[in-house]
């Protein structure tokens, strides 16, 4: 009997009552969406978009790429975005698309599950992979494909936001636990390879939906998907010691959608279109506003050239650095997102997001 396991196909021998992985000379199967049999071979449907026929006795396989075989192909709705080092990466299911800013070439990279969010650190890409796939890495100068670099408890399964703590050299990921409630903060140190998981750093009911980092402090934005209980709590957290420094209630009616730091101010958005600004030196809430006209639901924030920008499902917008007033940069982007909108920037100060199912670059010069 053959069945799909977390790391490939396994066989159960009824005569010896033993289970062993099936070894064969084919590609990584990734997430397996179906197992069948035909003419003494195991037929496996992979989320990578192919069907493999495996001869278990011989250890050989034949692969049929579904697109090449004539199956209809359409662009996926997008997930995470990251830009830098001459590339823009767009996450999807089973695939990340690497777009070259120099040549326009697009290379598809395979990784199991869904690339919910990602960041570039020292030229390498780091992704948070759903479901329970941990952190994956890709260096365009050395790697042909993605590889997993950190694994975490499987109940901490849904990464939501990935960023870099430059002061400590850490990759940070905020996570939701679908089965246990609450969530966690993942940390990964690329130079040492050390990874850690801090469970429920906000509380047992709030996941970590938004992360921002400055001067070695990680700011965690909570979100509670239940109908009752605390929500939108912001926690200042030391990711090296694993210790809470302080917390504040930003007085929102919904959980956090995104966070970004500019100078002494932490900007936050709620999932019901609330803007809040926290003075990090005084540790006080200094501004609140209703911005539902441009943002209501999932959102993303990024600090670019000294200005905080945001994106919703419909609009790219920015905040005035002094008054925090919101203004529209690009209306009606109407991005096709699978799990919430994303916004990223590169070293040149260009912004990247989606218009429909197309990747777009936005150049904004406030005040000119």
WOBEL-V70004 format. One record per pair of residues at least 24 apart in sequence whose ideal C-beta (glycine too) atoms are under 10 Angstrom apart, sorted by the first residue. I is the first residue (numbers start at 1). GAP is how many residues later the second one is. D is the distance in Angstrom with one decimal. If there is no record, write none. Layout:
BEGIN
[[I;GAP;D] [I;GAP;D]]
END
This chain:
BEGIN
[[1;36;10.0] [2;33;6.2] [2;34;9.4] [2;35;7.4] [2;40;5.1] [2;41;9.9] [2;42;8.9] [2;52;8.6] [2;54;7.2] [3;29;9.3] [3;32;6.4] [3;39;9.9] [4;25;8.2] [4;27;8.9] [4;28;3.9] [4;29;8.6] [4;30;8.3] [4;31;5.4] [4;40;7.6] [4;41;9.8] [5;27;8.4] [6;25;9.6] [6;26;9.4] [6;106;9.5] [6;126;8.3] [6;127;9.7] [6;148;8.6] [7;105;9.7] [8;24;7.7] [8;36;9.0] [8;46;9.9] [9;26;7.0] [9;33;6.1] [9;35;6.3] [9;43;9.0] [9;45;6.7] [9;47;8.3] [11;31;8.6] [11;45;6.5] [22;32;6.5] [22;33;9.9] [22;34;5.4] [22;37;8.2] [22;39;9.8] [23;31;9.7] [23;33;8.8] [23;36;5.5] [24;28;8.2] [24;29;10.0] [24;30;4.9] [24;31;7.6] [24;32;7.5] [24;34;8.4] [24;35;4.9] [24;36;6.4] [24;37;4.8] [25;29;9.3] [25;30;9.8] [25;33;9.1] [25;34;6.1] [25;35;5.7] [25;36;6.2] [26;24;9.4] [26;26;5.5] [26;27;9.1] [26;28;6.7] [26;33;9.3] [26;34;7.9] [26;35;3.4] [26;36;8.0] [26;37;6.0] [27;25;7.5] [27;34;8.2] [27;36;6.5] [27;83;8.3] [27;118;9.9] [28;82;7.2] [28;83;9.4] [28;84;7.7] [28;117;8.4] [29;25;9.1] [29;32;9.6] [29;34;9.9] [29;83;8.6] [30;63;9.9] [30;64;5.8] [30;65;9.7] [30;80;6.5] [30;81;7.7] [30;82;4.1] [30;83;8.0] [30;103;9.9] [31;62;8.2] [31;63;6.6] [31;80;9.8] [31;81;4.9] [31;82;6.0] [31;83;9.1] [31;100;8.4] [31;102;9.1] [32;80;9.3] [33;61;9.8] [46;48;7.8] [46;64;9.4] [46;66;9.2] [47;46;6.4] [47;47;4.3] [47;48;9.1] [47;63;9.5] [47;65;7.1] [47;66;8.0] [47;67;9.4] [48;45;9.4] [48;46;4.9] [48;47;7.4] [48;60;9.6] [48;62;5.4] [48;63;9.2] [48;64;8.1] [49;24;8.5] [49;44;9.6] [49;45;6.8] [49;46;7.8] [49;59;9.4] [49;61;9.1] [74;283;8.1] [75;261;8.0] [75;279;10.0] [75;281;9.0] [75;282;4.3] [75;283;8.1] [75;284;9.8] [76;38;9.8] [76;260;8.6] [76;262;7.2] [76;281;7.8] [77;258;8.7] [77;259;4.6] [77;260;6.0] [77;261;4.1] [77;262;8.6] [77;277;8.6] [77;279;9.7] [77;280;6.9] [78;37;9.5] [78;257;7.1] [78;258;6.6] [78;259;5.9] [78;260;6.6] [78;261;9.2] [78;263;9.0] [78;264;7.2] [78;275;9.0] [78;276;5.2] [78;279;7.3] [78;280;9.7] [78;281;7.9] [79;35;5.9] [79;36;5.4] [79;37;5.5] [79;38;7.2] [79;39;8.5] [79;48;9.2] [79;49;9.8] [79;51;8.7] [79;258;7.4] [79;259;5.4] [79;260;5.9] [79;261;8.3] [79;263;7.3] [80;34;8.8] [80;35;5.1] [80;36;5.7] [80;37;3.9] [80;38;4.2] [80;39;8.5] [80;45;9.7] [80;47;6.5] [80;48;7.5] [80;49;9.7] [80;79;9.0] [80;80;10.0] [80;81;9.2] [80;82;7.1] [80;220;9.7] [80;258;10.0] [80;259;9.1] [80;260;9.7] [80;262;5.9] [80;264;8.6] [81;34;9.6] [81;36;8.2] [81;37;7.1] [81;38;9.7] [81;219;8.4] [81;221;9.7] [81;230;9.6] [81;254;10.0] [81;256;10.0] [81;260;9.4] [81;261;4.3] [81;262;7.0] [81;263;4.4] [81;264;9.7] [81;270;9.9] [81;271;5.9] [81;272;7.0] [81;273;7.9] [81;278;8.1] [82;33;9.4] [82;35;8.3] [82;36;4.2] [82;37;5.4] [82;38;5.0] [82;39;9.5] [82;43;6.0] [82;44;8.4] [82;45;8.1] [82;80;8.3] [82;260;8.9] [82;262;5.5] [82;263;9.8] [82;264;9.3] [82;270;8.7] [83;35;9.9] [83;36;9.9] [83;37;7.1] [83;219;9.9] [83;260;9.9] [83;261;4.7] [83;262;6.2] [83;263;4.1] [83;264;8.5] [83;265;9.3] [83;267;7.4] [83;268;8.5] [83;269;5.0] [83;276;9.8] [83;278;8.8] [84;35;8.7] [84;36;3.8] [84;37;8.7] [84;38;9.7] [84;39;7.5] [84;40;9.7] [84;41;8.6] [84;260;8.3] [84;261;8.6] [84;262;5.3] [84;263;6.2] [84;264;9.8] [85;35;6.1] [85;37;8.8] [85;38;4.5] [85;39;8.4] [85;40;8.8] [85;54;9.5] [85;55;7.1] [85;56;8.6] [85;261;8.4] [85;262;8.0] [86;37;9.2] [86;54;8.1] [86;260;8.5] [86;261;9.3] [87;33;8.0] [87;36;9.4] [87;38;8.1] [87;51;9.9] [87;53;6.3] [87;259;8.9] [88;32;9.6] [88;256;7.5] [88;258;7.5] [88;262;9.2] [88;264;5.4] [88;271;6.4] [88;273;8.1] [89;26;8.1] [89;29;6.0] [89;30;9.7] [89;31;7.8] [89;36;5.6] [89;38;8.2] [89;49;8.1] [89;51;9.5] [89;255;8.8] [89;263;9.7] [89;270;9.9] [90;25;8.5] [90;28;9.2] [90;252;9.0] [90;254;9.8] [90;262;8.8] [90;264;8.0] [90;267;9.9] [90;269;6.0] [91;24;2.9] [91;25;6.9] [91;26;7.4] [91;27;5.9] [91;34;9.8] [91;36;6.5] [91;37;9.2] [91;38;8.9] [91;39;10.0] [91;247;8.9] [91;248;9.6] [91;251;8.4] [92;246;7.5] [93;37;9.3] [93;245;7.7] [95;51;9.9] [96;29;7.8] [96;31;7.0] [96;33;9.9] [96;40;8.9] [96;42;7.5] [96;49;10.0] [96;50;7.0] [97;262;8.3] [98;27;8.3] [98;40;8.0] [98;42;7.0] [99;253;9.0] [99;260;6.3] [100;40;9.2] [101;245;7.6] [101;247;9.0] [101;249;8.7] [101;251;9.7] [101;260;8.5] [106;253;9.5] [107;33;8.8] [107;37;9.8] [109;27;9.5] [109;29;6.1] [109;31;9.5] [109;34;8.7] [109;35;8.7] [109;36;6.0] [109;37;5.4] [110;35;6.0] [110;36;6.7] [111;25;5.3] [111;26;9.9] [111;27;8.1] [111;34;7.9] [111;35;4.0] [111;36;8.6] [111;37;8.3] [112;24;8.8] [112;34;9.0] [112;36;8.7] [113;44;9.6] [113;46;9.8] [114;44;9.2] [114;45;9.2] [114;224;7.5] [114;225;7.6] [115;31;8.8] [115;44;9.1] [115;47;9.5] [116;42;7.1] [116;43;4.9] [116;44;6.4] [116;45;8.4] [116;46;7.9] [116;57;8.9] [116;59;9.5] [116;60;9.8] [116;222;9.0] [116;223;6.3] [116;224;8.7] [116;226;9.5] [117;42;6.3] [117;43;6.7] [117;44;5.5] [117;45;4.2] [117;46;8.5] [117;56;7.5] [117;57;8.6] [117;94;9.5] [117;183;8.9] [117;222;9.2] [117;223;9.1] [117;225;7.0] [117;227;9.7] [118;41;9.5] [118;44;5.7] [118;45;10.0] [118;53;9.8] [118;55;9.8] [118;224;9.0] [118;226;8.5] [119;42;9.4] [119;43;4.9] [119;44;5.7] [119;45;5.4] [119;52;6.6] [119;53;8.6] [119;54;9.0] [119;225;8.3] [120;44;8.2] [120;224;8.7] [120;226;8.7] [120;227;9.6] [121;41;9.8] [121;42;9.5] [121;43;4.8] [121;44;9.5] [121;45;8.2] [121;48;8.2] [121;49;8.9] [121;50;6.1] [121;67;9.7] [121;69;6.6] [122;42;9.1] [122;44;9.9] [122;47;8.7] [122;68;7.0] [122;69;9.1] [124;25;9.6] [124;47;9.5] [124;66;7.0] [126;24;9.0] [126;36;6.5] [126;37;9.8] [126;38;8.2] [126;45;4.7] [126;46;9.7] [126;47;8.4] [126;62;7.1] [126;64;7.7] [127;32;8.2] [127;35;6.9] [127;44;9.6] [127;46;9.0] [128;24;9.9] [128;30;8.7] [128;31;2.7] [128;32;7.5] [128;33;7.9] [128;34;4.8] [128;43;9.0] [128;44;9.7] [128;45;4.4] [128;46;8.4] [128;47;7.5] [128;58;7.4] [129;28;9.9] [129;30;6.9] [129;44;9.7] [130;27;6.6] [130;28;5.2] [130;29;6.2] [130;30;9.0] [130;45;9.5] [130;46;9.4] [130;48;9.3] [130;209;8.4] [131;26;5.1] [131;27;7.0] [131;28;9.6] [131;47;8.2] [132;24;7.6] [132;25;4.2] [132;26;8.4] [132;27;9.6] [132;43;10.0] [132;46;9.5] [133;24;8.6] [133;26;8.5] [134;25;8.3] [134;39;8.7] [134;41;9.9] [134;52;7.5] [134;54;8.6] [134;61;7.8] [134;63;9.5] [135;24;8.0] [135;27;8.0] [135;36;6.4] [135;37;9.9] [135;38;6.4] [135;51;6.6] [135;52;9.4] [135;53;5.1] [135;55;9.7] [135;60;7.1] [137;34;8.8] [137;51;8.7] [137;53;7.6] [139;51;9.8] [149;39;6.5] [149;41;7.7] [149;44;7.1] [149;46;7.7] [150;36;6.9] [150;37;8.7] [150;38;4.6] [150;39;9.4] [150;40;9.8] [150;43;8.2] [150;44;8.8] [150;45;3.7] [150;46;9.0] [150;47;9.0] [151;35;10.0] [151;44;7.6] [151;46;9.6] [152;32;7.4] [152;34;5.7] [152;36;9.6] [152;43;7.2] [152;44;9.0] [152;45;4.8] [152;47;9.7] [153;24;8.7] [153;27;9.3] [153;31;7.9] [153;33;10.0] [153;44;6.2] [153;46;7.7] [154;25;9.0] [155;24;5.4] [155;25;5.0] [155;26;9.8] [155;27;9.9] [155;28;10.0] [155;29;9.2] [155;44;9.0] [156;24;8.1] [156;26;9.2] [156;27;6.9] [156;28;4.5] [156;29;9.5] [156;30;7.5] [156;41;6.2] [156;42;9.8] [156;43;6.9] [156;44;9.8] [156;51;9.6] [157;26;9.5] [157;27;9.9] [158;25;7.9] [158;49;7.8] [158;181;9.1] [159;24;9.4] [159;25;9.6] [159;27;7.2] [159;49;9.4] [160;47;6.8] [160;48;6.9] [160;49;5.0] [160;50;7.8] [160;51;8.6] [160;61;9.7] [160;63;8.2] [160;96;9.9] [160;98;10.0] [160;138;9.8] [160;179;8.6] [160;180;8.2] [161;47;7.3] [161;48;6.4] [161;49;5.4] [161;50;4.8] [161;51;9.0] [161;59;9.3] [161;60;8.3] [161;95;9.4] [161;96;9.8] [161;97;7.5] [161;98;8.1] [161;139;8.4] [161;140;10.0] [161;179;9.6] [161;181;9.6] [162;24;8.8] [162;26;9.8] [162;49;7.7] [163;47;9.2] [163;48;4.9] [163;49;6.7] [163;50;5.7] [163;55;8.2] [163;56;9.8] [163;96;9.0] [163;97;9.5] [163;139;9.7] [164;26;9.8] [164;47;9.8] [164;49;6.8] [165;24;9.6] [165;46;9.0] [165;47;9.9] [165;48;4.3] [165;49;8.8] [165;50;9.4] [165;51;6.6] [165;52;8.4] [165;53;6.2] [165;74;5.9] [165;75;8.7] [166;47;7.3] [166;48;8.9] [166;49;9.3] [166;50;8.8] [167;46;7.6] [167;47;7.9] [167;48;5.6] [167;49;3.8] [167;50;8.3] [167;72;9.7] [167;73;9.4] [168;45;8.5] [168;47;9.7] [168;48;5.3] [168;49;9.6] [168;50;9.1] [168;70;9.2] [168;71;6.5] [168;72;5.6] [169;47;10.0] [170;24;9.4] [170;25;9.7] [170;26;9.3] [170;43;8.2] [170;46;9.0] [170;48;8.4] [170;69;5.8] [170;70;7.8] [171;24;9.0] [172;36;9.2] [172;39;5.4] [172;40;9.5] [172;41;6.3] [172;46;5.7] [172;48;9.1] [172;65;9.4] [172;67;6.2] [173;24;9.5] [173;35;8.3] [173;38;7.6] [174;27;9.1] [174;28;9.5] [174;33;7.2] [174;34;3.3] [174;35;6.1] [174;36;6.6] [174;37;4.7] [174;44;9.0] [174;46;6.5] [174;47;7.8] [174;48;9.4] [174;49;9.3] [174;82;9.4] [174;85;9.4] [175;24;9.1] [175;26;10.0] [175;32;6.7] [175;33;6.1] [175;34;9.4] [176;30;9.3] [176;31;3.6] [176;32;7.5] [176;33;7.2] [176;47;7.8] [176;49;7.7] [177;27;9.7] [177;30;6.9] [178;29;9.3] [178;47;9.3] [180;24;8.5] [181;24;5.9] [181;25;8.8] [181;26;8.2] [181;43;8.8] [181;44;8.5] [181;45;7.6] [181;48;9.5] [182;24;6.4] [182;25;6.2] [182;26;8.9] [182;40;9.1] [182;42;9.0] [183;24;3.1] [183;25;4.9] [183;26;8.1] [183;37;9.3] [183;39;8.4] [183;40;8.5] [184;24;6.8] [185;26;7.7] [185;33;6.9] [185;35;6.4] [185;50;9.3] [185;52;6.7] [185;54;6.7] [185;57;8.5] [186;53;9.5] [187;31;8.5] [187;52;5.0] [187;53;8.2] [187;55;8.5] [189;50;9.9] [189;51;9.4] [196;43;8.1] [196;44;9.2] [196;46;6.9] [197;45;9.6] [198;39;7.7] [198;41;7.8] [198;44;5.2] [198;45;9.2] [198;46;9.6] [201;34;6.0] [201;36;5.6] [201;38;9.4] [201;41;8.3] [201;42;9.5] [201;43;6.8] [201;46;9.8] [202;28;8.2] [202;29;9.7] [202;30;9.7] [202;31;5.4] [202;32;8.6] [202;33;5.4] [202;35;9.0] [202;42;9.1] [202;45;7.9] [202;54;9.3] [203;26;8.4] [203;27;6.3] [203;30;7.0] [203;32;8.9] [203;44;9.4] [204;25;9.3] [204;26;9.9] [205;24;4.6] [205;25;6.3] [205;26;8.3] [205;28;9.7] [206;24;6.2] [206;25;6.6] [206;26;8.2] [206;27;6.0] [206;29;9.1] [206;49;7.0] [206;50;8.5] [207;48;8.2] [207;49;9.3] [208;27;8.6] [208;29;9.2] [208;48;8.7] [209;46;6.3] [209;47;5.0] [209;48;6.8] [209;49;7.8] [209;50;8.8] [209;62;8.3] [209;89;8.9] [209;131;9.1] [210;24;8.7] [210;45;9.1] [210;46;4.6] [210;47;6.6] [210;48;4.8] [210;49;3.9] [210;50;8.5] [210;58;6.9] [210;59;8.0] [210;60;10.0] [210;89;9.2] [210;90;8.8] [210;91;7.8] [211;26;9.2] [211;28;9.6] [211;45;9.7] [211;47;9.2] [211;48;6.5] [211;49;9.8] [212;46;8.6] [212;47;4.1] [212;48;5.4] [212;49;4.6] [212;50;9.6] [212;54;6.3] [212;55;8.3] [212;56;8.5] [212;89;7.9] [212;90;9.8] [212;91;8.4] [213;24;9.6] [213;26;8.0] [213;46;9.5] [213;48;7.4] [214;46;9.9] [214;47;4.5] [214;48;9.2] [214;49;8.9] [214;50;9.3] [214;52;8.3] [214;66;7.5] [214;89;9.5] [215;46;9.2] [215;65;9.1] [216;24;7.2] [217;28;6.6] [217;29;9.7] [217;44;9.2] [217;63;8.2] [218;27;9.5] [218;41;9.9] [219;26;9.7] [219;29;9.9] [219;40;5.7] [219;41;9.3] [219;42;6.9] [219;47;5.6] [219;49;8.6] [219;59;8.3] [219;61;8.0] [220;24;9.1] [220;27;9.0] [220;36;8.6] [220;39;8.1] [221;29;8.6] [221;31;9.8] [221;34;7.8] [221;35;3.0] [221;36;7.9] [221;37;7.3] [221;38;4.8] [221;45;9.2] [221;47;5.9] [221;48;8.8] [221;49;9.0] [221;55;9.8] [222;25;9.2] [222;27;9.9] [222;28;9.8] [222;33;6.3] [222;34;5.9] [223;31;8.0] [223;32;2.9] [223;33;5.1] [223;34;7.6] [223;47;8.8] [223;48;6.8] [224;30;8.9] [224;31;5.4] [224;32;9.6] [225;30;7.4] [225;46;9.7] [226;29;9.8] [230;25;9.3] [231;24;4.4] [231;25;8.0] [231;39;8.4] [231;40;8.9] [232;24;5.1] [232;25;9.1] [232;36;7.7] [232;37;9.8] [232;38;5.6] [232;39;8.5] [232;40;9.6] [232;42;8.1] [232;44;8.1] [234;25;7.5] [234;32;7.1] [234;34;6.6] [234;42;8.4] [234;44;6.5] [234;49;10.0] [234;51;9.2] [236;30;9.0] [236;42;9.4] [236;44;7.8] [236;47;7.9] [245;38;9.3] [246;34;9.8] [246;37;5.8] [247;36;9.2] [248;28;9.4] [248;30;6.2] [248;32;10.0] [248;35;6.5] [248;36;7.6] [248;37;6.5] [249;27;9.8] [249;36;8.0] [250;24;8.0] [250;25;9.6] [250;26;4.0] [250;27;8.8] [250;28;6.8] [250;35;5.7] [250;38;7.6] [251;25;7.2] [251;34;6.6] [251;37;6.6] [252;24;6.4] [252;36;8.2] [254;42;9.7] [254;43;9.3] [256;43;9.7] [257;38;7.9] [257;39;9.5] [257;40;7.3] [257;41;5.7] [257;42;4.3] [257;43;7.9] [257;44;8.4] [257;53;9.1] [257;55;8.7] [257;83;7.9] [257;84;9.2] [258;37;9.2] [258;40;8.2] [258;41;5.0] [258;42;5.0] [258;43;4.2] [258;44;8.8] [258;52;7.0] [258;53;9.0] [258;54;9.8] [258;82;9.0] [258;83;9.1] [258;84;9.5] [258;85;8.7] [259;41;9.8] [259;42;6.4] [259;49;10.0] [260;40;8.8] [260;41;3.7] [260;42;6.0] [260;43;5.1] [260;44;9.4] [260;48;5.1] [260;49;8.3] [260;50;8.0] [260;59;9.1] [260;83;9.6] [261;40;9.4] [261;42;6.4] [261;47;8.5] [262;39;9.7] [262;41;5.0] [262;42;9.7] [262;44;6.9] [262;45;7.4] [262;46;5.1] [262;57;8.3] [262;59;6.7] [263;40;9.1] [263;43;8.3] [263;45;10.0] [263;58;8.0] [265;43;8.3] [265;54;9.4] [265;56;8.5] [265;59;8.1] [266;42;9.8] [267;34;6.1] [267;36;8.3] [267;41;4.9] [267;42;10.0] [267;43;8.2] [267;52;6.4] [267;57;7.7] [268;31;10.0] [268;33;7.9] [269;26;6.2] [269;27;9.8] [269;28;9.7] [269;29;9.3] [269;30;4.8] [269;31;8.6] [269;32;6.5] [269;41;6.5] [269;43;8.6] [270;25;9.3] [270;26;9.5] [270;27;9.9] [270;29;8.9] [271;24;9.5] [271;25;8.1] [271;26;6.0] [271;27;6.7] [271;28;7.8] [271;69;9.4] [272;24;6.5] [272;25;7.9] [273;24;7.8] [273;26;8.7] [273;39;8.5] [275;35;8.9] [275;44;7.6] [275;49;7.0] [275;50;9.8] [275;51;7.0] [276;48;9.5] [277;31;9.4] [277;42;8.4] [277;47;5.5] [286;38;8.7] [287;32;9.6] [287;36;8.7] [287;37;5.0] [287;38;9.9] [288;36;9.4] [289;30;9.4] [289;34;10.0] [289;35;6.9] [289;36;8.1] [289;37;7.3] [290;36;9.9] [291;24;9.7] [291;26;7.6] [291;28;9.0] [291;33;9.8] [291;34;9.5] [291;35;4.9] [293;24;9.4] [293;33;8.2] [293;35;8.8] [294;24;10.0] [294;32;6.1] [294;33;8.7] [294;34;6.1] [294;35;9.6] [294;37;8.5] [295;31;8.1] [295;46;9.0] [297;43;7.8] [297;44;8.3] [298;39;7.5] [298;41;7.6] [298;42;3.2] [298;43;5.8] [298;44;9.2] [299;41;7.5] [299;42;6.0] [299;43;9.4] [299;44;8.6] [300;37;9.6] [300;40;7.4] [300;41;5.5] [300;42;4.9] [300;43;4.4] [300;44;8.2] [300;53;8.1] [301;42;7.2] [302;40;9.2] [302;41;5.1] [302;42;6.3] [302;43;5.4] [302;49;7.3] [302;50;9.6] [302;51;9.7] [303;42;8.4] [304;39;8.9] [304;40;9.2] [304;41;4.3] [304;42;9.2] [304;45;5.8] [304;46;8.5] [304;47;6.2] [304;58;9.7] [304;60;8.1] [305;40;8.2] [305;43;9.7] [305;44;4.7] [305;45;10.0] [305;46;9.7] [305;59;8.5] [305;60;8.5] [305;61;8.3] [306;43;9.7] [306;60;9.0] [307;42;9.6] [307;57;7.9] [307;58;9.9] [307;59;5.8] [307;60;9.6] [309;34;6.3] [309;36;7.8] [309;42;6.1] [309;44;9.4] [309;53;8.5] [309;55;7.5] [309;57;9.7] [310;31;8.9] [310;33;6.8] [311;24;7.4] [311;26;9.5] [311;29;9.9] [311;30;4.9] [311;31;7.1] [311;32;4.0] [311;33;9.6] [311;40;8.3] [311;41;9.8] [311;42;5.0] [311;43;8.7] [311;51;9.3] [312;25;9.8] [312;28;9.5] [312;29;5.7] [312;31;9.5] [313;24;6.5] [313;27;8.2] [313;28;5.4] [313;41;9.7] [314;27;8.7] [315;26;9.4] [316;25;9.4] [316;27;7.2] [316;35;7.0] [316;37;6.2] [316;39;9.5] [316;44;9.1] [316;46;6.0] [316;48;8.2] [317;26;10.0] [318;33;9.6] [318;46;7.0] [318;48;6.6] [320;46;8.5] [321;45;8.7] [327;39;8.5] [329;33;6.6] [329;34;10.0] [329;35;5.3] [329;37;8.8] [330;25;8.1] [330;30;8.0] [330;32;5.8] [330;34;8.4] [333;25;9.8] [333;27;7.3] [333;29;8.8] [335;24;9.6] [335;25;8.8]]
END
